[in-house]
Amino acid sequence: MADLTPTPDRPGLHVSKPSPNTPATASAVCHCGASATAKGDAQVKALVDGYTAHHGPAHNRR
C-alpha cells in the first residue's frame, strides 16, 4: 500500500482508525505551508474541521 501521509509536495489530509477500539490519528499539510497532527477521536475531529474550514478546500473558495 502506498504511503498516504501528506507532505509539502503532496498536501492533503489523512485520517486513520484501524479499529473501533483504537484512537484515530490524523495528519494534514496545506499547500500554504501549515501542517498539523492529531491523536484521539476528538482531536482528529477538531483537526479535520479546522483543515476543512481554513486550509485545503477553503483556499479554493471564492
N, C-alpha and C positions, 0 to 999 in steps of 0.2 A: 504494500500500500504506500502511496506517495505521502510525503510529509506535508501536512496541511497547515502547518504553523505559518501565520502571516509574517512577512518580512518587509523591509522598506521597498524592496524590488517587487514584491507581491503583496500589497496591502490587503487587508481584509479582517474578518472576524472568524475565529474558530472556537467552537464550544464542544466539550466532550463530557459525557456522563455515561461511563461504561455499563453501569447497572443502577437500579433504583436505590441500592444501599450505599453507593459511593457518592462523595460530593462532586458536584460539577466543577470543571475547570474551564477557563477561557483565556484567550489572548487576542489582542487586537492591535493592528498597526494601520494608521491612516496615511494617505499619501501626503498629508500636510506635515508629517513627522511625529505626531502624537502616537504614543503606544501605552498599553496597559495589560496587566494580567489580573486574574481573579481566581479564587478558590472558594468553593462553598456555593450552594444554590442561590442564596440571597445576594451575595457579592457578584456572582455571574450575571444574575438578572439585572443588577444595577449597571454593570459594565455594558451589557447589551443595550439597555435603554439609553445610556449616555452616548455610546458609539452611534447608535441609530439617530439620536437627536442632534448630535453635534459634529459627527465625523462621517466618514464613508458616504452613505447616500445623502446626508444632509448637505454636503458640499456641491451636489449636483442639482439641488433645488433652486428655483429662481423665483 
